[in-house]
Amino acid sequence: MATWQDFEYEAPDLAPAVRARFEANKHHVLATLRKDGSPRVSGIEVDFTGADLTFGSMYGAMKALDLRRDARFALHAHPGDETLAGGDSKISGRAVEITDEVEIAAWVAELPEPPPGPFHAFRLELEQVVHTTVEDEHVWITSWRPGQPVQRVRRE
């Protein structure tokens, strides 16, 4: 697993494009696993704080409870309009709840505004990042995994 900063270091050409997709819109889609193993999708806002990609959740929200039980997640950036200008980005890995009071205080201090009530905070450990673009009528899938070179595949 890797931090966002690790990803930036290992994939310096890919990371800015992925970050731009997540910063282009406020709302994204988070997939978690329910108790029975079926998927749950939820709206989410993410933040780039320090070395990490993070998000908060209302206290007791089902997505937070899912992640406490099984940390695996998939995160899909809002793709924008039908042109896919800027590409389509997805991240998967494990969400680690931030429970240390000092870490929580530092996280809250970096947010544009503090959470309005009790919350859960999660730091995302990245296992895979995929960015898909359409160029010259071809679909290009660029992917990264920690410790591996960036892969770029053209699909017809």
Secondary structure, 3 states (H helix, E strand, C coil): CECHHHHHHHCCCCHHHHHHHHHHCCCEEEEEECCCCCEEEEEECCEEECCEEEEEEECCCHHHHHHHHCCEEEEECCCCCCCCCCCEEEEEEEEEECCCHHHHHHHHHHCCCCCCCCEEEEEEEEEEEEEEEEECCEEEEEEECCCCCCEEEEEC
